[in-house]
């Protein structure tokens, strides 16, 4: 159980480590499908097991699992939740470009500075959502058609850039952007965010794959587990509705605040 597997593309993980990662991937897929934040679970698990011996392999392999799981969640949402493809697709394209640009600048900003900025933003997001119980329960459009498209595209590019630069809480920021700024209900926001998050993950892989950082064997196994969790999470969200998604959203925000707060405290 503890000896390293010599399977190609698995980064010398042990069988126990592989089983641990499978459980983490399934749980991450379920959480991510509801409101984003799955990386809060799977990325630390990968870094703990350390496949390939370097953190970059963990980050790259996580993107393979995430893009497949998020695609499955998006498909489940699309069957039962209306998505405005005319605005969601341009937002996703902008997010892809932003993610590629963010990855290119990933080494230019000190992690401690970025963590501090994101921590402040998350605290603000959490307090704003908590103080407005009606936020995201029903649709409350705030812009006309073309203004909404412009805001979604600009917001997608900014969040995509952040995902390429760092990544923790990307899905959560997308949901808040669509609920707090655009006026979507939480359920519709989660459905739209899945498409955009697929694009940001692909943007990161645009760099990771040519660099040879993806462990394809491990990534394929984790993708299957992530898809299983993602489908369960998406179906649960559709059945329970926006009020349920709001509660999960606040839970994930609190978890992200504690996670990043710990990192900032440790420097």
C-alpha positions as CSV (number, residue, x, y, z in Angstrom):
1,X,0.0,0.0,0.0
2,X,2.8,2.4,0.8
3,X,5.4,1.4,-1.9
4,X,5.6,3.7,-4.9
5,X,3.7,2.5,-8.0
6,X,5.8,2.3,-11.1
7,X,2.9,2.9,-13.5
8,X,3.7,5.4,-16.2
9,X,2.2,8.8,-15.7
10,X,1.5,8.4,-12.0
11,X,4.5,10.2,-10.6
12,X,5.5,7.4,-8.3
13,X,2.5,7.7,-5.9
14,X,1.8,4.8,-3.6
15,X,-1.5,2.9,-3.7
16,X,-2.6,4.5,-0.4
17,X,-1.8,7.9,-1.9
18,X,-3.8,7.1,-5.0
19,X,-6.8,6.1,-3.0
20,X,-6.5,9.2,-0.9
21,X,-6.4,11.4,-4.0
22,X,-9.4,9.6,-5.5
23,X,-11.5,10.5,-2.5
24,X,-10.2,14.1,-2.5
25,X,-11.0,14.4,-6.2
26,X,-14.6,13.1,-5.8
27,X,-15.3,15.5,-2.9
28,X,-13.6,18.4,-4.8
29,X,-15.8,17.7,-7.8
30,X,-19.0,17.8,-5.7
31,X,-18.1,21.1,-4.0
32,X,-16.9,22.7,-7.2
33,X,-20.0,21.7,-9.1
34,X,-22.2,23.5,-6.6
35,X,-20.4,26.8,-6.1
36,X,-16.6,26.4,-7.0
37,X,-13.7,26.0,-4.6
38,X,-12.9,22.4,-5.4
39,X,-9.3,23.3,-5.7
40,X,-9.3,24.1,-2.0
41,X,-9.6,20.3,-1.5
42,X,-7.7,18.6,-4.4
43,X,-4.7,20.9,-4.7
44,X,-3.6,20.6,-1.0
45,X,-4.2,16.8,-1.3
46,X,-1.9,16.6,-4.4
47,X,0.7,18.8,-2.8
48,X,0.7,16.5,0.3
49,X,1.2,13.3,-1.8
50,X,3.6,15.2,-4.1
51,X,3.4,13.1,-7.3
52,X,6.4,13.7,-9.5
53,X,8.3,15.3,-6.6
54,X,7.6,18.9,-7.6
55,X,4.6,21.2,-6.9
56,X,4.2,22.0,-10.6
57,X,3.1,18.5,-11.3
58,X,0.4,18.7,-8.7
59,X,-0.9,22.0,-10.1
60,X,-0.9,20.8,-13.7
61,X,-2.5,17.4,-12.9
62,X,-5.2,19.1,-10.9
63,X,-6.2,21.1,-14.0
64,X,-6.8,17.9,-16.0
65,X,-9.2,16.6,-13.3
66,X,-10.8,20.0,-12.9
67,X,-11.5,20.6,-16.6
68,X,-13.1,17.2,-17.1
69,X,-15.1,17.4,-13.9
70,X,-16.2,21.0,-14.5
71,X,-17.3,20.1,-18.1
72,X,-19.4,17.2,-16.7
73,X,-21.0,19.6,-14.1
74,X,-21.7,22.2,-16.9
75,X,-23.4,19.5,-19.0
76,X,-25.6,18.5,-16.1
77,X,-26.6,22.1,-15.4
78,X,-27.3,22.9,-19.0
79,X,-29.9,20.1,-19.2
80,X,-32.0,21.6,-16.4
81,X,-30.9,25.3,-16.0
82,X,-31.2,28.0,-18.6
83,X,-27.8,29.4,-19.7
84,X,-27.5,32.5,-21.9
85,X,-25.0,31.1,-24.3
86,X,-24.8,34.4,-26.2
87,X,-23.1,36.1,-23.2
88,X,-21.6,33.0,-21.5
89,X,-19.5,32.0,-24.4
90,X,-17.9,35.5,-24.9
91,X,-17.2,35.6,-21.2
92,X,-15.5,32.2,-21.4
93,X,-13.4,33.2,-24.3
94,X,-12.3,36.3,-22.4
95,X,-11.5,34.2,-19.4
96,X,-9.4,31.8,-21.5
97,X,-7.3,34.7,-22.7
98,X,-7.0,36.1,-19.2
99,X,-5.9,32.8,-17.8
100,X,-3.2,32.5,-20.5
101,X,-2.0,36.0,-19.6
102,X,-2.1,35.3,-15.9
103,X,0.0,32.1,-16.3
104,X,2.6,34.2,-18.3
105,X,2.9,36.5,-15.3
106,X,2.7,33.9,-12.6
107,X,6.2,34.5,-11.4
108,X,6.0,38.3,-11.3
109,X,4.0,38.7,-8.1
110,X,5.0,37.5,-4.7
111,X,2.6,34.9,-3.4
112,X,2.4,36.6,0.0
113,X,1.1,39.8,-1.7
114,X,-1.4,38.0,-3.8
115,X,-2.7,35.9,-0.9
116,X,-3.2,39.1,1.2
117,X,-5.2,40.8,-1.6
118,X,-7.3,37.7,-2.2
119,X,-7.9,37.3,1.5
120,X,-9.3,40.9,1.8
121,X,-11.5,40.3,-1.3
122,X,-12.9,37.1,0.1
123,X,-13.7,38.7,3.4
124,X,-15.6,41.4,1.6
125,X,-17.4,38.9,-0.6
126,X,-18.5,36.8,2.4
127,X,-19.7,39.8,4.5
128,X,-21.6,41.3,1.5
129,X,-23.4,38.0,0.8
130,X,-24.1,37.3,4.4
131,X,-25.6,40.7,5.1
132,X,-28.0,40.4,2.1
133,X,-30.0,37.2,2.6
134,X,-32.1,37.8,-0.6
135,X,-29.0,38.1,-2.8
136,X,-29.0,35.5,-5.5
137,X,-32.3,33.9,-4.4
138,X,-34.1,35.3,-7.5
139,X,-33.0,37.0,-10.7
140,X,-32.5,40.8,-10.4
141,X,-30.9,42.0,-13.7
142,X,-28.9,45.2,-13.2
143,X,-27.9,46.0,-16.8
144,X,-29.3,46.1,-20.3
145,X,-28.3,43.3,-22.8
146,X,-25.1,44.9,-24.2
147,X,-24.0,46.4,-20.9
148,X,-24.4,43.0,-19.2
149,X,-22.3,41.4,-22.0
150,X,-19.6,44.0,-21.6
151,X,-19.4,43.5,-17.8
152,X,-19.4,39.7,-18.1
153,X,-16.6,39.8,-20.7
154,X,-14.5,42.2,-18.6
155,X,-15.1,40.3,-15.4
156,X,-14.3,37.0,-17.1
157,X,-11.0,38.4,-18.3
158,X,-10.1,39.6,-14.8
159,X,-11.0,36.4,-13.0
160,X,-9.4,34.3,-15.8
161,X,-6.1,36.3,-15.3
162,X,-6.3,35.6,-11.6
163,X,-6.9,31.9,-12.2
164,X,-3.8,31.7,-14.4
165,X,-1.8,33.8,-11.9
166,X,-2.8,31.7,-8.8
167,X,-6.2,30.1,-8.8
168,X,-7.7,29.5,-5.2
169,X,-11.4,30.4,-5.2
170,X,-11.7,31.1,-9.0
171,X,-15.1,29.4,-9.3
172,X,-16.3,31.2,-6.1
173,X,-15.3,34.6,-7.5
174,X,-17.0,33.8,-10.8
175,X,-20.3,33.0,-8.9
176,X,-20.1,36.2,-6.9
177,X,-19.4,38.3,-10.0
178,X,-22.5,36.9,-11.7
179,X,-24.7,37.1,-8.6
180,X,-23.5,40.3,-6.9
181,X,-22.7,42.4,-10.0
182,X,-24.8,41.0,-12.9
183,X,-27.9,40.0,-10.8
184,X,-28.1,36.2,-11.5
185,X,-29.7,33.8,-9.1
186,X,-27.1,31.5,-7.5
187,X,-28.2,28.5,-9.5
188,X,-27.9,30.2,-12.8
189,X,-24.7,31.8,-11.8
190,X,-23.2,28.4,-10.9
191,X,-24.2,27.0,-14.2
192,X,-22.7,29.9,-16.2
193,X,-19.5,29.8,-14.0
194,X,-18.9,26.2,-15.0
195,X,-18.5,27.1,-18.6
196,X,-16.2,30.0,-17.8
197,X,-14.2,27.8,-15.4
198,X,-13.6,25.2,-18.1
199,X,-12.1,28.0,-20.2
200,X,-9.8,29.2,-17.4
201,X,-8.6,25.6,-16.7
202,X,-7.9,25.1,-20.5
203,X,-6.0,28.4,-20.5
204,X,-3.7,27.1,-17.7
205,X,-3.2,23.8,-19.5
206,X,-2.1,25.8,-22.6
207,X,1.1,26.3,-20.6
208,X,1.3,23.2,-18.6
209,X,1.0,20.6,-21.4
210,X,3.8,21.8,-23.6
211,X,6.0,22.0,-20.6
212,X,5.4,18.3,-19.8
213,X,4.1,19.0,-16.3
214,X,0.9,16.9,-16.6
215,X,0.9,13.3,-15.1
216,X,-1.5,11.8,-17.6
217,X,-2.2,8.5,-15.9
218,X,-2.9,10.0,-12.5
219,X,-4.8,12.9,-14.1
220,X,-7.1,10.4,-16.0
221,X,-7.9,8.5,-12.8
222,X,-8.6,11.7,-10.8
223,X,-10.7,13.1,-13.7
224,X,-13.0,10.0,-13.4
225,X,-13.4,10.6,-9.7
226,X,-13.9,14.3,-10.1
227,X,-16.6,13.7,-12.7
228,X,-18.4,11.4,-10.4
229,X,-18.5,14.0,-7.6
230,X,-19.3,16.8,-10.1
231,X,-22.4,15.1,-11.5
232,X,-23.7,14.4,-7.9
233,X,-23.0,17.9,-6.8
234,X,-24.6,19.5,-9.9
235,X,-27.7,17.4,-9.6
236,X,-28.0,18.2,-5.9
237,X,-27.7,21.9,-6.6
238,X,-30.4,21.8,-9.3
239,X,-32.7,19.9,-7.0
240,X,-32.1,22.1,-3.9
241,X,-32.1,25.4,-5.7
242,X,-30.4,28.8,-5.2
243,X,-31.0,29.0,-1.4
244,X,-28.9,25.8,-1.0
245,X,-26.2,27.0,-3.3
246,X,-26.0,30.3,-1.3
247,X,-25.4,28.3,1.9
248,X,-22.6,26.3,0.3
249,X,-21.2,29.4,-1.2
250,X,-20.8,31.1,2.2
251,X,-19.3,27.9,3.6
252,X,-16.7,27.7,0.9
253,X,-15.9,31.4,1.3
254,X,-15.3,30.9,5.0
255,X,-13.1,27.9,4.3
256,X,-11.1,29.9,1.7
257,X,-10.7,32.8,4.2
258,X,-9.3,30.4,6.8
259,X,-7.0,28.7,4.3
260,X,-5.5,31.9,2.9
261,X,-5.4,33.5,6.3
262,X,-3.2,30.6,7.5
263,X,-0.9,31.1,4.6
264,X,-0.7,34.9,5.2
265,X,0.0,34.3,8.9
266,X,2.8,31.9,8.0
267,X,4.3,34.3,5.5
